[in-house]
Structure formats: C-alpha cells, structure tokens
Amino acid sequence: MAGKLLKEIRQNKPFSMVEEEAVLNISRTAEVLNRQMAEFLKTYGLSPTQYNVLRILRGAGRDGITCSELGGRLVTADPDITRLLDRMETRGLVRRERSKEDRRVVVVTAAKDGLDLVDSMDQPVQAMLKKGIGKMKKKQLQEIIELLEQVREAAE
C-alpha cells in the first residue's frame, strides 16, 4: 500500500512528484536497513564498512588488493580508508604491505583473525537477513534488485 511514508515522517502535505516520493522511500528504506545491519554488526565489534572490507578481502584471496581498489569496491564510500585500515590492523583483522614492484602501492589482505571473524558471521548474517527482507518472495526481491540497478544506471 503506497503512501505510508507521509505518515512515517509526519508530513501533511502530499509530495509534489511521485519521483520525490520514490527517492525518499528509497532513502528511508536504506536508512532502516543500514541501522538494522549496524546494530547487528555491533555485536561483533564491527562497523558496516569494516564488515564490507572483510568480505571484499576474503573474496580477494591471498594476493589481496590495493588500498585504492578496496576503496573503489566498498558499497558505501569511506573518505578515510587509511584510518579505517589502521583501526582494523590494530585489531589484527587485516595486514598491509608495500608492493615490491611499486613502493607507492599498499596491498591489503585479510589476517587470519579477520577471515575467522567474517567466516563465523556468515550464518548469523543470513539468518538476520531472512528474518527481515527475506520474508519477501524471491521474485519480488529480484524485481527490487532490477529496479534499483536501473535507478543507479540512470543516475550515473
């Protein structure tokens, strides 16, 4: 049922354009989902960006990836990737090394503790997602994915 956002944000005046209502609904939904994920990740001592870093590094394998590539692959951009990695390295979750070919390049890999942590989270994360958004039918989720991809393509 459309039109719930007006009540949620306690706005009496209708939106001037359906596009405005759509964008605000996307923003509101993203905020709700991000807050839910952040609360869940706190129990593991991680921020959403740190969790994203660990997942990216797990996928990158033993060779790791450069800091700049890591920054470009984050779901949510982080303007200070160096400080983020400093905190993660202090906790023993990641390792950084200068490239032997080009000393200006820093390669990041997941440390054993980081891999163990992110691996231990797979099942709990899946259960959390199924509890919320997983209540939708797979066809509905696929439609949402396709529509959001169209929105991003149009915005680029």
N, CA, C and O of each residue as an XYZ file, in Angstrom:
624
protein
N       0.840     -1.174      0.000
C       0.000      0.000      0.000
C       0.891      1.245      0.000
O       1.641      1.484      0.946
N       0.799      2.017     -1.050
C       1.620      3.216     -1.198
C       1.125      4.321     -0.281
O      -0.009      4.278      0.198
N       1.966      5.301     -0.039
C       1.580      6.462      0.735
C       1.896      6.387      2.215
O       1.547      7.311      2.950
N       2.535      5.339      2.681
C       2.841      5.192      4.108
C       3.919      6.165      4.568
O       3.964      6.526      5.744
N       4.781      6.592      3.660
C       5.897      7.454      4.050
C       5.411      8.771      4.643
O       6.000      9.273      5.601
N       4.344      9.335      4.087
C       3.815     10.595      4.627
C       3.516     10.467      6.117
O       3.831     11.366      6.896
N       2.915      9.358      6.509
C       2.608      9.142      7.928
C       3.882      8.918      8.736
O       4.019      9.438      9.843
N       4.811      8.148      8.183
C       6.058      7.851      8.902
C       6.834      9.111      9.243
O       7.380      9.240     10.339
N       6.879     10.026      8.307
C       7.658     11.254      8.534
C       6.777     12.406      9.018
O       7.230     13.544      9.138
N       5.516     12.090      9.292
C       4.545     13.046      9.830
C       4.436     14.295      8.964
O       4.525     15.426      9.444
N       4.244     14.053      7.693
C       4.100     15.150      6.739
C       2.648     15.193      6.287
O       2.089     14.177      5.875
N       2.041     16.372      6.364
C       0.626     16.519      5.991
C       0.450     16.797      4.515
O      -0.522     16.350      3.905
N       1.375     17.525      3.944
C       1.277     17.926      2.540
C       1.762     16.783      1.641
O       2.851     16.252      1.859
N       0.981     16.403      0.648
C       1.422     15.333     -0.265
C       2.697     15.735     -1.016
O       3.003     16.917     -1.171
N       3.412     14.737     -1.465
C       4.622     15.005     -2.251
C       4.221     15.654     -3.566
O       3.164     15.354     -4.120
N       5.070     16.543     -4.058
C       4.752     17.260     -5.296
C       4.938     16.391     -6.530
O       4.332     16.647     -7.570
N       5.783     15.357     -6.418
C       6.055     14.469     -7.556
C       6.189     13.039     -7.049
O       6.683     12.814     -5.944
N       5.757     12.086     -7.840
C       5.916     10.685     -7.461
C       7.401     10.324     -7.410
O       7.796      9.448     -6.642
N       8.224     10.991     -8.220
C       9.666     10.763     -8.196
C      10.253     11.142     -6.840
O      11.134     10.457     -6.321
N       9.758     12.239     -6.273
C      10.217     12.666     -4.954
C       9.846     11.618     -3.906
O      10.668     11.258     -3.062
N       8.619     11.137     -3.962
C       8.172     10.119     -3.014
C       9.001      8.842     -3.166
O       9.350      8.205     -2.172
N       9.316      8.470     -4.405
C      10.114      7.266     -4.649
C      11.515      7.420     -4.070
O      12.003      6.515     -3.392
N      12.167      8.546     -4.324
C      13.526      8.773     -3.816
C      13.537      8.783     -2.297
O      14.423      8.194     -1.677
N      12.566      9.442     -1.700
C      12.511      9.486     -0.235
C      12.216      8.111      0.354
O      12.729      7.779      1.422
N      11.404      7.312     -0.318
C      11.150      5.946      0.137
C      12.420      5.105      0.072
O      12.700      4.329      0.986
N      13.183      5.255     -1.001
C      14.445      4.523     -1.133
C      15.394      4.939     -0.008
O      16.011      4.087      0.632
N      15.511      6.243      0.231
C      16.399      6.744      1.283
C      15.959      6.257      2.652
O      16.783      5.822      3.457
N      14.676      6.329      2.915
C      14.150      5.897      4.217
C      14.393      4.405      4.423
O      14.809      3.985      5.503
N      14.135      3.608      3.394
C      14.329      2.162      3.491
C      15.804      1.824      3.681
O      16.146      0.963      4.492
N      16.677      2.497      2.938
C      18.117      2.269      3.098
C      18.556      2.595      4.520
O      19.364      1.872      5.102
N      18.032      3.672      5.077
C      18.383      4.061      6.445
C      17.938      3.001      7.441
O      18.692      2.653      8.350
N      16.731      2.485      7.284
C      16.215      1.454      8.187
C      17.081      0.196      8.102
O      17.457     -0.372      9.127
N      17.393     -0.231      6.889
C      18.210     -1.432      6.707
C      19.631     -1.225      7.209
O      20.207     -2.120      7.828
N      20.197     -0.059      6.950
C      21.559      0.241      7.417
C      21.628      0.272      8.934
O      22.594     -0.217      9.519
N      20.617      0.840      9.576
C      20.583      0.890     11.041
C      20.474     -0.524     11.610
O      21.144     -0.856     12.588
N      19.632     -1.353     10.998
C      19.475     -2.740     11.447
C      20.802     -3.492     11.327
O      21.197     -4.209     12.246
N      21.482     -3.330     10.204
C      22.759     -4.011      9.990
C      23.811     -3.489     10.960
O      24.581     -4.275     11.512
N      23.858     -2.181     11.177
C      24.841     -1.599     12.097
C      24.644     -2.137     13.514
O      25.615     -2.466     14.195
N      23.408     -2.224     13.951
C      23.125     -2.762     15.284
C      23.565     -4.223     15.379
O      24.147     -4.634     16.383
N      23.293     -4.987     14.358
C      23.687     -6.393     14.327
C      25.214     -6.519     14.380
O      25.746     -7.335     15.134
N      25.914     -5.712     13.580
C      27.369     -5.806     13.494
C      28.068     -5.348     14.769
O      29.191     -5.770     15.046
N      27.412     -4.486     15.547
C      27.995     -4.042     16.816
C      28.306     -5.225     17.718
O      29.274     -5.190     18.478
N      27.490     -6.273     17.640
C      27.718     -7.439     18.498
C      29.028     -8.142     18.143
O      29.554     -8.919     18.939
N      29.549     -7.870     16.952
C      30.827     -8.433     16.513
C      31.953     -7.395     16.589
O      33.091     -7.679     16.217
N      31.629     -6.206     17.069
C      32.627     -5.149     17.192
C      33.034     -4.554     15.850
O      34.148     -4.051     15.700
N      32.126     -4.614     14.874
C      32.425     -4.100     13.540
C      31.435     -3.025     13.123
O      30.278     -3.023     13.543
N      31.909     -2.123     12.297
C      31.023     -1.180     11.618
C      30.623     -1.821     10.288
O      31.270     -2.770      9.845
N      29.572     -1.318      9.652
C      29.210     -1.859      8.341
C      30.355     -1.774      7.321
O      30.541     -2.691      6.521
N      31.112     -0.690      7.349
C      32.225     -0.548      6.406
C      33.321     -1.560      6.705
O      33.892     -2.130      5.775
N      33.632     -1.800      7.976
C      34.636     -2.800      8.323
C      34.199     -4.197      7.877
O      35.008     -4.979      7.378
N      32.932     -4.495      8.058
C      32.397     -5.786      7.601
C      32.538     -5.900      6.084
O      32.936     -6.943      5.566
N      32.210     -4.825      5.384
C      32.340     -4.799      3.927
C      33.794     -5.029      3.513
O      34.060     -5.760      2.560
N      34.732     -4.408      4.226
C      36.166     -4.590      3.936
C      36.549     -6.059      4.094
O      37.223     -6.622      3.231
N      36.128     -6.674      5.179
C      36.477     -8.085      5.403
C      35.894     -8.985      4.324
O      36.553     -9.928      3.885
N      34.680     -8.710      3.897
C      34.076     -9.525      2.835
C      34.837     -9.345      1.508
O      35.072    -10.312      0.783
N      35.212     -8.109      1.209
C      35.967     -7.848     -0.023
C      37.316     -8.561      0.033
O      37.720     -9.202     -0.937
N      38.011     -8.454      1.159
C      39.333     -9.072      1.286
C      39.240    -10.595      1.260
O      40.129    -11.253      0.720
N      38.200    -11.157      1.825
C      38.023    -12.607      1.745
C      37.890    -13.019      0.280
O      38.476    -14.016     -0.142
N      37.131    -12.263     -0.482
C      36.967    -12.554     -1.904
C      38.226    -12.325     -2.720
O      38.422    -12.959     -3.757
N      39.077    -11.425     -2.259
C      40.313    -11.120     -2.985
C      41.351    -12.224     -2.832
O      42.265    -12.331     -3.649
N      41.223    -13.042     -1.800
C      42.147    -14.151     -1.612
C      43.477    -13.732     -1.032
O      43.625    -12.638     -0.487
N      44.456    -14.636     -1.162
C      45.782    -14.442     -0.547
C      46.554    -13.265     -1.124
O      47.369    -12.657     -0.430
N      46.303    -12.939     -2.392
C      47.032    -11.842     -3.025
C      46.583    -10.476     -2.525
O      47.328     -9.501     -2.624
N      45.361    -10.401     -1.984
C      44.845     -9.132     -1.502
C      44.570     -8.170     -2.639
O      44.590     -8.547     -3.811
N      44.315     -6.932     -2.281
C      44.082     -5.883     -3.275
C      44.700     -4.586     -2.776
O      45.025     -4.452     -1.596
N      44.856     -3.649     -3.671
C      45.436     -2.357     -3.296
C      44.403     -1.553     -2.510
O      43.200     -1.794     -2.603
N      44.897     -0.606     -1.746
C      44.008      0.270     -0.978
C      43.045      1.007     -1.894
O      41.864      1.138     -1.573
N      43.530      1.487     -3.022
C      42.659      2.234     -3.930
C      41.581      1.327     -4.524
O      40.434      1.749     -4.676
N      41.935      0.096     -4.857
C      40.932     -0.834     -5.384
C      39.907     -1.166     -4.309
O      38.711     -1.244     -4.590
N      40.372     -1.360     -3.088
C      39.472     -1.636     -1.975
C      38.484     -0.486     -1.806
O      37.281     -0.713     -1.682
N      38.982      0.729     -1.801
C      38.114      1.898     -1.666
C      37.066      1.972     -2.760
O      35.925      2.359     -2.508
N      37.450      1.604     -3.972
C      36.521      1.634     -5.098
C      35.477      0.538     -5.063
O      34.440      0.652     -5.717
N      35.729     -0.522     -4.312
C      34.792     -1.643     -4.249
C      33.841     -1.580     -3.065
O      32.905     -2.374     -2.977
N      34.076     -0.638     -2.151
C      33.194     -0.514     -0.982
C      31.778     -0.152     -1.417
O      31.590      0.641     -2.339
N      30.792     -0.732     -0.755
C      29.394     -0.424     -1.044
C      29.110      1.031     -0.702
O      28.443      1.731     -1.464
N      29.614      1.488      0.437
C      29.471      2.873      0.864
C      30.866      3.480      0.923
O      31.738      2.981      1.635
N      31.070      4.544      0.181
C      32.396      5.166      0.116
C      32.854      5.633      1.494
O      32.060      6.144      2.285
N      34.130      5.452      1.767
C      34.734      5.924      3.018
C      35.868      6.863      2.631
O      36.834      6.438      1.997
N      35.761      8.141      3.007
C      36.773      9.106      2.595
C      38.133      8.895      3.248
O      39.140      9.408      2.760
N      38.172      8.144      4.344
C      39.442      7.952      5.048
C      39.733      6.457      5.219
O      39.702      5.923      6.328
N      40.012      5.806      4.103
C      40.272      4.369      4.109
C      41.517      4.047      4.935
O      41.598      2.980      5.543
N      42.481      4.958      4.961
C      43.716      4.726      5.718
C      43.421      4.572      7.203
O      43.909      3.636      7.837
N      42.634      5.475      7.759
C      42.310      5.405      9.187
C      41.455      4.173      9.494
O      41.628      3.541     10.536
N      40.545      3.836      8.597
C      39.732      2.626      8.754
C      40.634      1.395      8.829
O      40.466      0.546      9.705
N      41.590      1.304      7.906
C      42.511      0.166      7.887
C      43.450      0.182      9.089
O      43.837     -0.874      9.589
N      43.821      1.377      9.557
C      44.649      1.472     10.775
C      43.938      0.777     11.940
O      44.538     -0.030     12.650
N      42.658      1.096     12.128
C      41.895      0.501     13.234
C      41.774     -1.007     13.062
O      41.890     -1.758     14.031
N      41.545     -1.446     11.841
C      41.387     -2.880     11.592
C      42.713     -3.616     11.758
O      42.740     -4.752     12.230
N      43.801     -2.976     11.373
C      45.116     -3.599     11.517
C      45.492     -3.701     12.998
O      46.069     -4.701     13.426
N      45.171     -2.684     13.766
C      45.429     -2.708     15.206
C      44.703     -3.871     15.868
O      45.226     -4.475     16.805
N      43.510     -4.189     15.394
C      42.730     -5.312     15.937
C      43.178     -6.661     15.381
O      42.674     -7.702     15.802
N      44.121     -6.649     14.441
C      44.624     -7.895     13.874
C      43.701     -8.502     12.822
O      43.753     -9.704     12.563
N      42.846     -7.658     12.209
C      41.894     -8.159     11.215
C      42.434     -8.097      9.791
O      42.036     -8.890      8.937
N      43.337     -7.158      9.537
C      43.919     -7.006      8.199
C      45.423     -6.806      8.308
O      45.952     -6.492      9.374
N      46.100     -6.996      7.174
C      47.539     -6.720      7.060
C      47.754     -5.827      5.848
O      47.045     -5.930      4.848
N      48.734     -4.960      5.954
C      49.105     -4.104      4.826
C      50.592     -4.256      4.555
O      51.410     -4.328      5.471
N      50.916     -4.304      3.271
C      52.322     -4.362      2.863
C      52.526     -3.488      1.634
O      51.645     -3.362      0.783
N      53.687     -2.901      1.565
C      54.042     -2.141      0.359
C      54.331     -3.120     -0.767
O      54.941     -4.167     -0.550
N      53.898     -2.781     -1.949
C      54.164     -3.611     -3.112
C      55.664     -3.631     -3.389
O      56.342     -2.609     -3.274
N      56.169     -4.798     -3.752
C      57.593     -4.902     -4.085
C      57.891     -4.245     -5.436
O      58.995     -3.752     -5.667
N      56.889     -4.247     -6.325
C      57.080     -3.653     -7.654
C      56.991     -2.124     -7.628
O      57.714     -1.441     -8.354
N      56.107     -1.598     -6.792
C      55.902     -0.154     -6.724
C      55.666      0.221     -5.262
O      54.588     -0.025     -4.722
N      56.661      0.809     -4.631
C      56.605      1.106     -3.199
C      55.492      2.094     -2.828
O      55.147      2.223     -1.654
N      54.937      2.783     -3.812
C      53.844      3.717     -3.531
C      52.530      2.984     -3.301
O      51.600      3.542     -2.717
N      52.448      1.742     -3.756
C      51.212      0.956     -3.673
C      51.211      0.116     -2.405
O      52.193     -0.554     -2.085
N      50.094      0.163     -1.688
C      49.913     -0.647     -0.484
C      48.881     -1.729     -0.786
O      47.783     -1.439     -1.263
N      49.249     -2.984     -0.501
C      48.360     -4.121     -0.722
C      47.780     -4.554      0.622
O      48.503     -4.696      1.608
N      46.475     -4.761      0.644
C      45.773     -5.141      1.872
C      45.284     -6.576      1.734
O      44.733     -6.962      0.704
N      45.495     -7.365      2.793
C      44.973     -8.732      2.847
C      44.261     -8.921      4.186
O      44.521     -8.203      5.151
N      43.370     -9.888      4.223
C      42.701    -10.228      5.476
C      43.656    -11.072      6.313
O      44.265    -12.014      5.806
N      43.782    -10.740      7.577
C      44.561    -11.556      8.507
C      43.709    -12.764      8.907
O      42.498    -12.780      8.684
N      44.348    -13.763      9.492
C      43.615    -14.964      9.899
C      42.457    -14.626     10.818
O      41.363    -15.165     10.649
N      42.672    -13.745     11.788
C      41.594    -13.360     12.708
C      40.438    -12.693     11.957
O      39.272    -12.904     12.289
N      40.764    -11.898     10.959
C      39.724    -11.243     10.155
C      38.916    -12.251      9.357
O      37.690    -12.168      9.291
N      39.622    -13.215      8.746
C      38.923    -14.261      7.991
C      38.066    -15.124      8.909
O      36.928    -15.457      8.578
N      38.616    -15.480     10.058
C      37.849    -16.286     11.014
C      36.586    -15.547     11.451
O      35.512    -16.140     11.550
N      36.725    -14.250     11.709
C      35.585    -13.459     12.153
C      34.508    -13.395     11.075
O      33.342    -13.680     11.345
N      34.888    -13.026      9.868
C      33.889    -12.885      8.802
C      33.272    -14.238      8.441
O      32.088    -14.307      8.113
N      34.062    -15.308      8.498
C      33.511    -16.642      8.246
C      32.488    -17.025      9.320
O      31.457    -17.627      9.018
N      32.780    -16.674     10.563
C      31.871    -17.017     11.664
C      30.556    -16.251     11.580
O      29.566    -16.636     12.201
N      30.551    -15.183     10.822
C      29.367    -14.332     10.717
C      28.422    -14.738      9.594
O      27.283    -14.273      9.557
N      28.865    -15.593      8.681
C      28.043    -15.913      7.516
C      26.640    -16.388      7.880
O      25.655    -15.833      7.393
N      26.541    -17.396      8.718
C      25.227    -17.936      9.082
C      24.379    -16.924      9.863
O      23.204    -16.747      9.539
N      24.932    -16.258     10.876
C      24.115    -15.263     11.583
C      23.634    -14.120     10.680
O      22.505    -13.652     10.831
N      24.469    -13.671      9.755
C      24.055    -12.605      8.834
C      22.918    -13.107      7.952
O      21.929    -12.401      7.752
N      23.053    -14.319      7.425
C      21.983    -14.869      6.587
C      20.682    -14.987      7.361
O      19.614    -14.684      6.830
N      20.760    -15.423      8.604
C      19.552    -15.559      9.433
C      18.918    -14.190      9.676
O      17.695    -14.058      9.624
N      19.734    -13.178      9.939
C      19.220    -11.830     10.166
C      18.530    -11.293      8.916
O      17.461    -10.688      8.999
N      19.149    -11.517      7.754
C      18.560    -11.041      6.506
C      17.252    -11.766      6.196
O      16.286    -11.144      5.755
N      17.219    -13.062      6.422
C      15.995    -13.828      6.179
C      14.868    -13.398      7.109
O      13.701    -13.415      6.718
N      15.205    -13.017      8.327
C      14.212    -12.581      9.297
C      13.528    -11.293      8.832
O      12.345    -11.084      9.103
N      14.252    -10.452      8.150
C      13.700     -9.171      7.703
C      13.267     -9.204      6.253
O      12.134     -9.569      5.940
N      14.156     -8.829      5.387
C      13.840     -8.698      3.960
C      13.573    -10.054      3.309
O      12.939    -10.120      2.256
N      14.045    -11.118      3.917
C      13.846    -12.455      3.373
C      12.409    -12.932      3.413
O      12.086    -13.978      2.850
N      11.541    -12.177      4.072
C      10.123    -12.540      4.103
C       9.454    -12.288      2.756
O       8.363    -12.792      2.489
N      10.111    -11.511      1.922
C       9.576    -11.254      0.580
C       9.855    -12.460     -0.305
O      10.788    -13.223     -0.057
N       9.051    -12.618     -1.321
C       9.253    -13.700     -2.278
C      10.495    -13.402     -3.121
O      10.833    -12.243     -3.360
N      11.163    -14.460     -3.564
C      12.382    -14.289     -4.367
C      12.109    -13.458     -5.614
O      12.942    -12.642     -6.007
N      10.958    -13.656     -6.236
C      10.610    -12.884     -7.436
C      10.504    -11.394     -7.108
O      10.941    -10.556     -7.896
N       9.931    -11.060     -5.960
C       9.832     -9.664     -5.548
C      11.217     -9.070     -5.297
O      11.508     -7.944     -5.701
N      12.054     -9.837     -4.630
C      13.416     -9.363     -4.369
C      14.169     -9.132     -5.665
O      14.891     -8.143     -5.794
N      14.009    -10.036     -6.631
C      14.679     -9.871     -7.919
C      14.177     -8.622     -8.636
O      14.957     -7.910     -9.269
N      12.886     -8.358     -8.537
C      12.323     -7.148     -9.154
C      12.905     -5.896     -8.519
O      13.249     -4.941     -9.216
N      13.016     -5.901     -7.184
C      13.607     -4.754     -6.483
C      15.045     -4.552     -6.944
O      15.457     -3.425     -7.222
N      15.803     -5.627     -7.025
C      17.201     -5.542     -7.459
C      17.282     -4.915     -8.842
O      18.070     -3.996     -9.065
N      16.475     -5.405     -9.766
C      16.498     -4.882    -11.144
C      16.104     -3.411    -11.190
O      16.726     -2.629    -11.908
N      15.084     -3.026    -10.437
C      14.654     -1.630    -10.427
C      15.722     -0.719     -9.838
O      15.973      0.363    -10.367
N      16.351     -1.145     -8.751
C      17.402     -0.324     -8.138
C      18.612     -0.207     -9.061
O      19.252      0.843     -9.115
N      18.926     -1.275     -9.785
C      20.026     -1.194    -10.755
C      19.706     -0.184    -11.847
O      20.591      0.546    -12.291
N      18.449     -0.133    -12.287
C      18.051      0.854    -13.287
C      18.206      2.272    -12.748
O      18.655      3.169    -13.462
N      17.836      2.469    -11.496
C      17.966      3.790    -10.871
C      19.436      4.214    -10.855
O      19.762      5.347    -11.206
N      20.325      3.293    -10.444
C      21.761      3.630    -10.392
C      22.314      3.916    -11.779
O      23.097      4.849    -11.957
N      21.911      3.119    -12.760
C      22.393      3.357    -14.136
C      21.952      4.714    -14.641
O      22.729      5.414    -15.291
N      20.716      5.099    -14.353
C      20.205      6.397    -14.800
C      20.905      7.554    -14.099
O      21.034      8.642    -14.661
N      21.359      7.314    -12.860
C      21.998      8.377    -12.084
C      23.464      8.570    -12.458
O      24.050      9.601    -12.131
N      24.056      7.609    -13.130
C      25.495      7.712    -13.451
C      25.757      8.551    -14.668
O      26.910      8.729    -15.060
